[in-house]
Amino acid sequence: MGELITGQAATYVEEMHINTTKRYEICCITRDVERIVAQSGIKDGLVLVNPMHITASCYVNDLEYGLHHDIMAWLEKLAPYHGAEGRTGEEYHHHRTGEDNGDAHLKRQLLGQQVTMPVKDGRLHLGTWEQIHYAEFDGQRDKRILVKIVGVMAE
């Protein structure tokens, strides 16, 4: 049997800012998203976490640093870096525009763009090991992450 939640519908939007220290980096952002959900006043609904950049991804998985390494190694096998340093392999056609981040665009496609997670009782409703991560593939500059919560307000 399901649960009917009623109340005033609302949305809350906040942008997070991140600047990674490396070109490729994975950061756990669960606590930041939890803070935003808590201050939104929304007790039941959904939260969208979108990395407002086409060379980054948000995804859900275990917070385990060996897994972070494995994810990045897997992505590098599928979309290797061919930047200005002259790495071997076929050059990305995207680089004909003067960019050197063709691999970053492909890595984002492989890992996914954004996540939508449930909100229950004013908190993220996560599975046992679920954590929200931001994956950067063209970093070392300011980036934005949109967090938008849609749902029913606490009474």
Beta strands, then each sheet from edge to edge (+ up, - down):
strand 1: 9-18
strand 2: 25-28
strand 3: 42-50
strand 4: 56-61
strand 5: 115-120
strand 6: 123-124
strand 7: 131-136
strand 8: 143-153
sheet 1: 1+ 8- 3+ 5- 6+
sheet 2: 2+ 7- 4+
end
